[in-house]
Amino acid sequence: MKRIVLIALLINIIFAKQYSIVVLSSKKFNKKTAEKFIQRFHNGVIKQYSKYIEYKIEPFESYKAAKKYLKKVKRYYKHSFIINYNPNLGKIIYINNKKSTDKTTKIIVCKNNQKCENNYKTNEYNLTQIKKNLTVSVPIYISDLNNTNIEQNNTNYQNQCFLNPYQNLMFYIDLYANIYDGQKHETTSLKGNNENVKLGLIYEKNFLNQWHFYSDLRLIYSRKDRNNITNNFFFDVNEFYINSFCLTKYFDVLIGRKKTKDYKSWWYDSYLDQIRLFSTNSLLSSQLILATRIDNSLITNENSNKINIKNFVYLILHSDYEYYFNRHIGLILMYENKKHNNVNLVKEKNEFLGIYTNAKKDKFKYWANFAISKNIDQKQNGFGLDIGVMYYNLDKFYGIGYGLGSKNFRQPYIATNYSDYFIKNFNIKYYGELLDPFLENIQILSLYGGINIDEYKNIILSIHNYRQLQNKSNNYNNTYLFNTNGNNKNIGNEMDIIYQYLLAKKRKLKVGFSYFMGGSAYKLFKKNALRLYINYRYYWK
């Protein structure tokens, strides 16, 4: 029995991990900011790494404990995150107003010449030189974490549950152009050119301590050339909602129009008018959404070929559990009622039951979605799946994905398959920018590759092969391509190249090129198609 206990203790010591929360990073030390930070978090420390100073909370004995505490931290610091705790990384310069009497003239960034995490280099810096660069004359230093007995204030600091006063007003202009040349019958061809200009205003404000208001309003000019040229000028409410913060111990509420999406847009991704009850105060998060769209969903760019969801009704129950760091499993229940007056759309009632998992571990990222759909009116059942894995190596990544939808399966109408899952803030249609198919009687094999040119510029290349499961006449994209002929399974292949420059909340430039090579599922005078689009957005205050 003693041996078992000893072995268990050794395993626990060897494999146990501790975690830190990084709150913010700065090149300069600010005493007022430091004092406020220490007052809010009794286990807060401020450390020096080369020219950077980081405000951290550490250590936590488990990722679960750090994740739970992170919810409190984000009330004050929106962009905080969790990393592995490393006592050998950095030097404490400020902690609980305790001063050090040590007279050392150097700071060792990584003690004992040990390898630093996050690629920090082992180096020494002259303390006098560092003092000259700080905004206070006598910063507080503690020279050696191992040899200094730091008396922590162990009083449990109870964070008050309220939002800091905040408001923000921002304007933007969004320019978009799409050029298309593609499939043709002997006498007819499809046209898909369009351009639009959006002038937008974003305003947000915290009020009454526990409520947040957000609005995104815009004027849009849209020109489309689809067999005939149309020009439209209209006012659009993109987002307009209020949501609570710490309203109750168990849940918060959101009311209004908000972009609503799952992590990969495989289930839903749309601007919905909704009432949402949600809980995000633990590793198990959940939300219950009752939603519709009280006016037309006016699509003016490449994000979706869905043109009208007015009066559709959705009931969504979504639960997600982060069982380990960056590893999730989830459950989705969904009801879709296509209750509309558009004679060109089929009225349907659908139910969806799905499970998923996604994770990031070391250099790998993988995902898997599986769903069962039921068409209540036609009494048809189907299933769909989406799996894949990515490998990241320095400034490059490679990946493979596979999507399949059975003959009677349909993704929810508000799914777009338009996601930034591969590179943060870089959205692509991962089933193809031109064909952009929904999963019905189709299987899709995709290869991905990407290059991070620098922190602002990225390129993604993708190649897709499309095949039907059964020979069937189907229209996978009613904007750019004709129906398949129902005599052959080979839909074709597509190649996409997308470039993006992004300076967050300042400017964005995105250029995409797609070439579709139609297979024998099309009997046309010209089977191939190409598409080029450009999108530029600029923000100012």
C-alpha positions as CSV (number, residue, x, y, z in Angstrom):
1,M,0.0,0.0,0.0
2,K,2.8,2.4,0.9
3,R,4.5,1.7,-2.5
4,I,1.2,2.5,-4.3
5,V,0.9,5.8,-2.4
6,L,4.5,6.6,-3.1
7,I,4.2,5.8,-6.8
8,A,1.0,7.9,-7.0
9,L,2.7,10.8,-5.3
10,L,5.7,10.6,-7.6
11,I,3.4,10.5,-10.7
12,N,1.6,13.5,-9.4
13,I,4.8,15.5,-8.8
14,I,6.2,14.6,-12.3
15,F,3.1,15.3,-14.3
16,A,1.5,18.1,-12.2
17,K,1.4,21.4,-14.0
18,Q,0.8,24.9,-12.7
19,Y,-0.6,27.8,-14.6
20,S,-0.4,31.6,-14.8
21,I,-2.8,34.2,-16.1
22,V,-1.2,37.0,-18.2
23,V,-3.2,40.1,-17.9
24,L,-1.3,42.7,-19.9
25,S,2.1,43.5,-21.3
26,S,3.9,46.8,-21.6
27,K,7.3,48.3,-22.4
28,K,7.1,50.7,-19.5
29,F,6.3,50.3,-15.8
30,N,3.4,52.5,-14.6
31,K,3.0,52.7,-10.9
32,K,-0.7,53.6,-10.9
33,T,-1.5,50.7,-13.2
34,A,0.5,48.4,-11.0
35,E,-1.1,49.5,-7.8
36,K,-4.6,49.1,-9.3
37,F,-3.7,45.6,-10.5
38,I,-2.3,44.5,-7.2
39,Q,-5.3,45.8,-5.3
40,R,-7.6,43.8,-7.6
41,F,-5.7,40.5,-7.4
42,H,-4.0,39.4,-4.2
43,N,-1.8,36.9,-6.0
44,G,-0.8,39.3,-8.8
45,V,2.9,39.9,-9.7
46,I,4.6,42.2,-12.2
47,K,7.7,40.7,-13.9
48,Q,10.4,42.1,-16.2
49,Y,11.3,40.2,-19.4
50,S,14.0,41.9,-21.4
51,K,12.2,45.2,-22.5
52,Y,8.7,43.9,-21.6
53,I,6.9,44.1,-18.3
54,E,4.0,41.7,-17.8
55,Y,1.2,41.8,-15.2
56,K,0.5,38.2,-14.2
57,I,-1.5,36.2,-11.6
58,E,0.3,33.0,-10.5
59,P,0.5,30.3,-9.8
60,F,-2.6,28.1,-10.1
61,E,-2.4,24.5,-9.2
62,S,-4.6,23.3,-12.1
63,Y,-5.8,24.6,-15.4
64,K,-9.4,24.3,-14.2
65,A,-8.6,26.7,-11.3
66,A,-6.9,29.2,-13.6
67,K,-9.8,29.0,-16.1
68,K,-12.3,29.6,-13.4
69,Y,-10.4,32.6,-12.1
70,L,-9.9,33.9,-15.7
71,K,-13.6,34.7,-15.8
72,K,-13.1,37.2,-13.0
73,V,-10.0,38.7,-14.5
74,K,-11.8,39.4,-17.9
75,R,-14.2,41.7,-16.1
76,Y,-11.3,44.1,-15.9
77,Y,-8.8,42.9,-18.6
78,K,-10.5,41.7,-21.7
79,H,-7.5,40.2,-23.5
80,S,-6.0,38.1,-20.6
81,F,-5.0,34.5,-21.2
82,I,-3.5,31.4,-19.6
83,I,0.0,30.0,-20.0
84,N,2.1,27.4,-18.2
85,Y,3.7,28.7,-15.0
86,N,7.5,28.9,-15.1
87,P,9.2,30.2,-11.9
88,N,12.5,30.5,-13.8
89,L,11.1,33.0,-16.3
90,G,11.5,36.7,-15.5
91,K,12.1,38.8,-12.4
92,I,9.5,40.2,-10.1
93,I,9.6,44.0,-10.0
94,Y,6.4,44.7,-8.0
95,I,4.3,42.6,-5.7
96,N,1.9,43.5,-2.9
97,N,3.8,46.8,-2.1
98,K,6.7,44.8,-0.6
99,K,10.1,46.4,-1.2
100,S,13.4,44.6,-1.6
101,T,16.6,45.6,0.2
102,D,18.7,43.7,-2.3
103,K,21.4,45.9,-3.9
104,T,22.1,43.8,-7.1
105,T,22.8,45.8,-10.2
106,K,21.6,43.2,-12.7
107,I,18.4,41.4,-13.6
108,I,18.7,37.9,-14.9
109,V,15.8,37.3,-17.3
110,C,16.1,33.5,-17.1
111,K,17.8,32.2,-14.0
112,N,20.4,29.5,-13.9
113,N,20.7,29.7,-17.8
114,Q,17.6,27.5,-18.1
115,K,15.7,27.5,-21.4
116,C,12.9,30.1,-21.4
117,E,9.4,29.5,-22.5
118,N,7.9,31.6,-25.3
119,N,11.3,32.0,-26.9
120,Y,12.6,34.6,-24.5
121,K,16.4,34.8,-24.7
122,T,18.7,34.3,-21.7
123,N,20.3,37.6,-21.1
124,E,21.4,40.1,-18.5
125,Y,20.3,43.8,-18.2
126,N,21.8,46.6,-16.3
127,L,19.4,47.7,-13.6
128,T,20.4,51.3,-13.7
129,Q,19.7,51.5,-17.5
130,I,16.3,49.9,-16.9
131,K,15.4,52.4,-14.2
132,K,16.0,55.2,-16.7
133,N,13.4,53.8,-19.0
134,L,10.7,53.5,-16.3
135,T,8.1,56.1,-15.6
136,V,8.7,56.1,-11.8
137,S,12.0,57.0,-10.2
138,V,12.3,54.1,-7.7
139,P,10.5,51.0,-9.0
140,I,10.2,48.1,-6.5
141,Y,12.4,45.2,-7.3
142,I,12.9,41.7,-5.8
143,S,16.1,40.3,-7.0
144,D,15.9,36.5,-6.5
145,L,12.6,34.6,-6.3
146,N,14.3,31.5,-4.9
147,N,16.2,33.3,-2.1
148,T,13.7,36.0,-1.1
149,N,10.9,35.2,1.4
150,I,7.9,37.1,0.0
151,E,5.1,37.6,2.4
152,Q,2.0,37.4,0.3
153,N,-1.3,39.0,1.4
154,N,-3.4,35.8,1.7
155,T,-6.6,37.6,2.3
156,N,-9.1,36.4,-0.3
157,Y,-9.8,39.5,-2.4
158,Q,-13.5,39.4,-3.5
159,N,-13.9,41.0,-6.8
160,Q,-17.0,43.1,-7.1
161,C,-19.2,41.9,-10.0
162,F,-19.6,45.0,-12.1
163,L,-18.4,46.4,-15.4
164,N,-16.1,49.4,-15.4
165,P,-17.5,52.6,-17.0
166,Y,-16.7,52.4,-20.7
167,Q,-17.9,53.8,-24.0
168,N,-16.5,53.7,-27.5
169,L,-17.5,55.3,-30.8
170,M,-15.9,54.2,-34.1
171,F,-16.6,54.7,-37.8
172,Y,-15.6,52.5,-40.8
173,I,-15.8,52.2,-44.5
174,D,-16.0,48.8,-46.2
175,L,-15.3,48.4,-50.0
176,Y,-16.0,45.2,-51.8
177,A,-15.8,44.0,-55.4
178,N,-16.4,40.6,-56.9
179,I,-15.6,39.6,-60.5
180,Y,-16.9,36.3,-61.9
181,D,-16.5,34.4,-65.2
182,G,-17.7,30.9,-65.4
183,Q,-19.9,28.1,-66.6
184,K,-21.9,28.5,-69.8
185,H,-24.6,26.7,-71.8
186,E,-24.3,27.1,-75.5
187,T,-26.6,30.2,-75.4
188,T,-26.7,31.3,-71.7
189,S,-24.2,32.0,-68.9
190,L,-24.4,32.9,-65.3
191,K,-23.2,36.3,-64.0
192,G,-22.1,37.0,-60.5
193,N,-20.3,40.3,-60.5
194,N,-21.2,42.7,-57.7
195,E,-19.8,45.7,-55.8
196,N,-20.8,47.4,-52.6
197,V,-19.8,50.2,-50.3
198,K,-20.6,50.3,-46.6
199,L,-20.4,53.3,-44.3
200,G,-20.7,52.1,-40.7
201,L,-20.9,53.4,-37.2
202,I,-20.1,51.3,-34.1
203,Y,-21.0,52.5,-30.6
204,E,-20.8,50.6,-27.4
205,K,-21.2,51.5,-23.7
206,N,-21.4,49.9,-20.3
207,F,-24.2,51.1,-18.1
208,L,-25.8,50.4,-14.7
209,N,-22.8,48.4,-13.6
210,Q,-23.9,45.1,-15.1
211,W,-25.1,45.9,-18.7
212,H,-23.4,46.3,-22.0
213,F,-24.9,48.0,-25.1
214,Y,-23.5,47.5,-28.6
215,S,-24.6,48.7,-32.0
216,D,-23.3,48.5,-35.6
217,L,-25.3,50.6,-38.0
218,R,-24.5,51.2,-41.6
219,L,-25.5,52.7,-45.0
220,I,-24.9,50.3,-47.9
221,Y,-24.8,50.9,-51.6
222,S,-24.9,47.6,-53.6
223,R,-24.6,46.9,-57.3
224,K,-25.3,43.4,-58.6
225,D,-25.0,42.0,-62.1
226,R,-26.8,38.7,-62.2
227,N,-28.5,38.4,-65.6
228,N,-29.8,41.9,-65.0
229,I,-28.1,44.9,-63.2
230,T,-29.6,46.1,-60.0
231,N,-28.7,49.0,-57.8
232,N,-29.7,49.3,-54.2
233,F,-29.1,51.9,-51.4
234,F,-30.4,51.0,-48.0
235,F,-29.9,51.3,-44.2
236,D,-28.9,48.2,-42.4
237,V,-28.9,47.3,-38.7
238,N,-26.0,44.9,-38.6
239,E,-25.9,44.4,-34.8
240,F,-27.9,46.1,-32.0
241,Y,-28.2,44.4,-28.6
242,I,-27.8,44.6,-24.8
243,N,-26.3,41.9,-22.7
244,S,-25.9,41.6,-18.9
245,F,-22.9,40.7,-16.9
246,C,-23.2,38.8,-13.6
247,L,-26.9,39.4,-13.6
248,T,-27.4,36.1,-11.6
249,K,-25.1,33.5,-10.3
250,Y,-26.2,31.0,-12.9
251,F,-26.8,32.8,-16.2
252,D,-26.8,36.1,-18.1
253,V,-29.1,37.4,-20.8
254,L,-28.7,39.0,-24.3
255,I,-31.5,40.7,-26.2
256,G,-31.3,42.1,-29.7
257,R,-29.6,41.4,-33.0
258,K,-26.1,39.8,-32.8
259,K,-23.9,37.8,-35.0
260,T,-24.3,34.2,-33.6
261,K,-21.9,31.5,-34.6
262,D,-20.3,28.3,-33.4
263,Y,-16.5,27.8,-33.5
264,K,-16.4,26.6,-37.1
265,S,-19.7,28.0,-38.5
266,W,-20.7,24.4,-39.3
267,W,-23.9,24.7,-37.3
268,Y,-24.9,28.4,-37.4
269,D,-23.4,31.7,-38.4
270,S,-25.9,34.6,-38.9
271,Y,-27.1,37.9,-37.5
272,L,-30.2,36.9,-35.6
273,D,-32.8,38.8,-33.6
274,Q,-32.8,36.8,-30.4
275,I,-33.3,36.3,-26.7
276,R,-30.3,34.4,-25.3
277,L,-29.7,32.9,-21.9
278,F,-26.1,31.9,-21.4
279,S,-23.6,30.9,-18.8
280,T,-19.8,31.2,-19.2
281,N,-18.6,31.2,-15.6
282,S,-17.0,27.8,-15.6
283,L,-15.4,25.2,-17.9
284,L,-18.9,24.1,-18.8
285,S,-20.5,26.9,-20.9
286,S,-24.0,26.8,-22.3
287,Q,-26.5,28.9,-24.1
288,L,-30.2,28.7,-25.0
289,I,-31.2,30.9,-28.0
290,L,-34.7,31.7,-29.3
291,A,-34.2,33.6,-32.6
292,T,-35.7,34.8,-35.8
293,R,-35.1,37.6,-38.3
294,I,-37.7,40.4,-38.4
295,D,-36.5,41.8,-41.7
296,N,-34.7,40.5,-44.8
297,S,-31.1,39.3,-44.4
298,L,-29.5,41.4,-47.1
299,I,-26.3,39.7,-48.2
300,T,-24.0,42.0,-50.2
301,N,-20.7,40.2,-50.2
302,E,-19.3,36.7,-50.4
303,N,-20.1,35.6,-46.8
304,S,-23.2,33.6,-47.7
305,N,-25.5,32.7,-50.5
306,K,-28.5,32.8,-48.2
307,I,-30.7,35.7,-49.3
308,N,-33.6,35.7,-47.0
309,I,-34.3,34.3,-43.5
310,K,-37.1,36.6,-42.6
311,N,-39.5,35.0,-40.1
312,F,-37.5,31.8,-39.9
313,V,-37.6,30.5,-36.3
314,Y,-34.6,28.9,-34.5
315,L,-34.3,27.3,-31.1
316,I,-30.7,26.4,-30.3
317,L,-29.3,24.7,-27.2
318,H,-25.5,24.6,-27.2
319,S,-23.3,23.2,-24.4
320,D,-19.5,23.2,-24.5
321,Y,-17.1,21.7,-22.0
322,E,-13.3,22.5,-22.0
323,Y,-12.2,19.3,-20.3
324,Y,-8.5,20.2,-20.7
325,F,-6.5,23.2,-21.8
326,N,-7.6,24.1,-25.4
327,R,-9.6,20.8,-25.7
328,H,-13.4,20.9,-26.1
329,I,-16.3,18.6,-26.5
330,G,-19.8,19.9,-27.1
331,L,-23.5,19.1,-27.8
332,I,-25.9,20.9,-30.0
333,L,-29.7,20.6,-30.2
334,M,-31.4,22.7,-32.8
335,Y,-34.9,23.3,-34.2
336,E,-35.3,25.2,-37.5
337,N,-38.7,26.3,-38.9
338,K,-38.6,27.9,-42.3
339,K,-41.7,29.8,-41.8
340,H,-41.8,32.4,-44.7
341,N,-43.8,33.8,-47.6
342,N,-41.2,33.4,-50.3
343,V,-42.7,31.1,-53.0
344,N,-39.2,30.2,-54.2
345,L,-38.2,28.6,-50.9
346,V,-39.5,25.3,-49.6
347,K,-41.2,25.5,-46.2
348,E,-39.5,23.0,-43.9
349,K,-39.2,22.0,-40.2
350,N,-35.9,20.5,-39.3
351,E,-34.4,19.1,-36.2
352,F,-30.6,18.6,-35.6
353,L,-28.7,16.7,-33.0
354,G,-25.0,17.0,-33.0
355,I,-21.8,16.4,-31.1
356,Y,-18.3,17.8,-31.7
357,T,-14.8,18.0,-30.4
358,N,-11.9,20.3,-31.2
359,A,-8.5,20.7,-29.7
360,K,-5.1,22.3,-30.0
361,K,-2.1,20.4,-28.7
362,D,1.5,21.3,-29.3
363,K,1.8,21.9,-33.1
364,F,-1.5,20.2,-34.0
365,K,-5.1,21.3,-34.2
366,Y,-7.9,18.9,-34.9
367,W,-11.7,19.0,-35.1
368,A,-14.7,16.7,-35.6
369,N,-18.4,17.4,-36.1
370,F,-21.1,14.8,-36.4
371,A,-24.8,15.6,-36.8
372,I,-28.1,13.9,-37.5
373,S,-30.8,15.9,-39.2
374,K,-34.5,15.2,-39.4
375,N,-36.9,16.8,-41.9
376,I,-40.2,16.6,-40.0
377,D,-42.5,17.4,-43.0
378,Q,-40.9,14.9,-45.4
379,K,-40.0,12.4,-42.7
380,Q,-36.4,12.1,-44.0
381,N,-33.3,11.5,-41.9
382,G,-29.7,12.1,-42.8
383,F,-26.3,12.5,-41.3
384,G,-23.2,14.6,-41.8
385,L,-19.7,14.8,-40.6
386,D,-16.7,17.1,-40.8
387,I,-13.2,16.1,-39.6
388,G,-9.7,17.4,-40.1
389,V,-6.3,18.1,-38.6
390,M,-3.8,20.9,-39.0
391,Y,0.0,20.9,-38.4
392,Y,1.7,24.2,-37.5
393,N,5.4,24.7,-37.9
394,L,6.9,28.1,-37.3
395,D,5.4,30.5,-39.9
396,K,3.7,27.7,-42.0
397,F,0.8,25.3,-41.5
398,Y,-0.6,22.3,-43.4
399,G,-3.8,20.4,-43.1
400,I,-6.4,18.0,-44.4
401,G,-10.1,18.0,-44.0
402,Y,-13.1,15.8,-45.0
403,G,-16.7,16.7,-45.1
404,L,-19.7,14.4,-46.0
405,G,-23.4,14.8,-46.1
406,S,-25.7,11.9,-46.8
407,K,-28.5,12.1,-49.5
408,N,-31.1,13.5,-47.1
409,F,-28.8,15.5,-44.9
410,R,-28.9,19.3,-44.9
411,Q,-26.9,21.6,-42.6
412,P,-28.9,24.3,-40.9
413,Y,-29.9,27.1,-43.3
414,I,-27.9,29.5,-41.2
415,A,-24.6,27.5,-41.4
416,T,-22.0,29.2,-43.7
417,N,-18.9,27.1,-43.4
418,Y,-17.1,30.5,-43.2
419,S,-14.6,30.5,-40.3
420,D,-11.3,31.7,-38.9
421,Y,-10.5,28.4,-37.3
422,F,-7.2,28.0,-39.2
423,I,-5.8,31.5,-38.5
424,K,-7.4,33.9,-36.0
425,N,-9.3,36.7,-37.7
426,F,-8.7,35.3,-41.2
427,N,-12.1,33.9,-42.4
428,I,-12.3,31.6,-45.4
429,K,-14.9,29.3,-46.8
430,Y,-13.2,26.1,-46.0
431,Y,-15.3,24.0,-48.5
432,G,-14.4,26.3,-51.4
433,E,-14.7,30.1,-52.0
434,L,-16.5,29.6,-55.4
435,L,-18.6,26.4,-55.2
436,D,-19.2,26.9,-51.4
437,P,-21.5,23.8,-51.2
438,F,-23.8,22.8,-48.5
439,L,-23.5,19.2,-47.3
440,E,-26.2,17.3,-49.1
441,N,-25.3,14.1,-51.1
442,I,-21.7,15.1,-51.3
443,Q,-18.2,14.3,-50.0
444,I,-15.4,16.9,-50.0
445,L,-11.7,16.2,-49.6
446,S,-9.7,19.4,-48.8
447,L,-6.0,20.1,-48.5
448,Y,-4.8,23.3,-46.8
449,G,-1.6,25.2,-46.6
450,G,-0.7,28.6,-45.2
451,I,2.1,31.1,-44.6
452,N,2.3,33.8,-42.0
453,I,4.4,36.4,-43.8
454,D,4.5,38.5,-40.6
455,E,2.2,39.4,-37.8
456,Y,-0.1,41.3,-40.2
457,K,0.0,39.4,-43.5
458,N,-1.1,35.8,-44.2
459,I,-1.7,33.6,-47.3
460,I,-3.9,30.5,-47.3
461,L,-4.0,28.0,-50.2
462,S,-6.7,25.3,-50.4
463,I,-7.5,22.5,-52.9
464,H,-10.9,20.7,-52.9
465,N,-12.2,17.6,-54.6
466,Y,-16.0,17.2,-54.8
467,R,-18.0,14.0,-55.5
468,Q,-21.6,13.0,-55.0
469,L,-22.6,9.9,-53.0
470,Q,-25.4,9.2,-55.5
471,N,-26.1,10.5,-59.0
472,K,-28.5,13.4,-58.5
473,S,-29.4,16.7,-60.1
474,N,-28.5,19.3,-57.5
475,N,-27.7,23.0,-57.3
476,Y,-24.9,23.4,-54.8
477,N,-24.5,27.1,-55.6
478,N,-27.4,29.0,-57.2
479,T,-25.3,32.1,-57.8
480,Y,-22.3,30.9,-59.8
481,L,-22.9,27.4,-61.1
482,F,-25.6,25.4,-62.9
483,N,-27.3,22.2,-61.6
484,T,-25.5,18.9,-61.9
485,N,-26.9,16.6,-64.5
486,G,-27.6,13.6,-62.3
487,N,-25.7,11.2,-64.5
488,N,-22.2,11.3,-62.9
489,K,-20.8,11.7,-59.4
490,N,-17.7,13.8,-60.3
491,I,-18.6,17.4,-59.4
492,G,-15.1,18.7,-59.9
493,N,-12.1,20.4,-58.2
494,E,-11.4,23.8,-57.0
495,M,-8.3,25.8,-56.0
496,D,-8.4,28.9,-53.8
497,I,-5.7,31.5,-52.9
498,I,-6.5,34.1,-50.3
499,Y,-4.3,36.9,-49.0
500,Q,-5.0,39.1,-46.0
501,Y,-3.4,42.1,-44.4
502,L,-5.0,42.9,-41.1
503,L,-4.2,45.7,-38.6
504,A,-6.8,45.0,-35.9
505,K,-9.5,47.7,-35.6
506,K,-7.6,49.9,-38.1
507,R,-7.6,48.5,-41.6
508,K,-8.0,45.2,-43.5
509,L,-7.2,44.2,-47.0
510,K,-8.3,40.8,-48.3
511,V,-7.9,39.4,-51.9
512,G,-9.1,36.1,-53.0
513,F,-8.8,34.1,-56.3
514,S,-10.7,30.8,-57.0
515,Y,-10.7,28.5,-60.0
516,F,-13.3,25.7,-60.3
517,M,-12.7,22.9,-62.8
518,G,-16.1,21.3,-63.4
519,G,-16.3,17.5,-63.7
520,S,-18.5,15.1,-65.7
521,A,-21.5,15.9,-63.4
522,Y,-21.9,19.0,-65.6
523,K,-22.9,18.7,-69.2
524,L,-22.1,22.3,-70.4
525,F,-20.5,24.2,-73.2
526,K,-18.0,25.5,-70.6
527,K,-17.6,23.7,-67.2
528,N,-14.9,25.8,-65.6
529,A,-15.4,29.0,-63.6
530,L,-13.2,31.6,-61.9
531,R,-13.7,34.3,-59.4
532,L,-11.7,37.2,-58.0
533,Y,-12.7,39.4,-55.1
534,I,-11.2,42.2,-53.1
535,N,-12.3,43.6,-49.8
536,Y,-10.9,46.7,-48.0
537,R,-12.0,48.0,-44.6
538,Y,-10.8,51.0,-42.7
539,Y,-11.7,52.1,-39.1
540,W,-11.3,55.6,-37.5
541,K,-12.6,57.4,-34.4
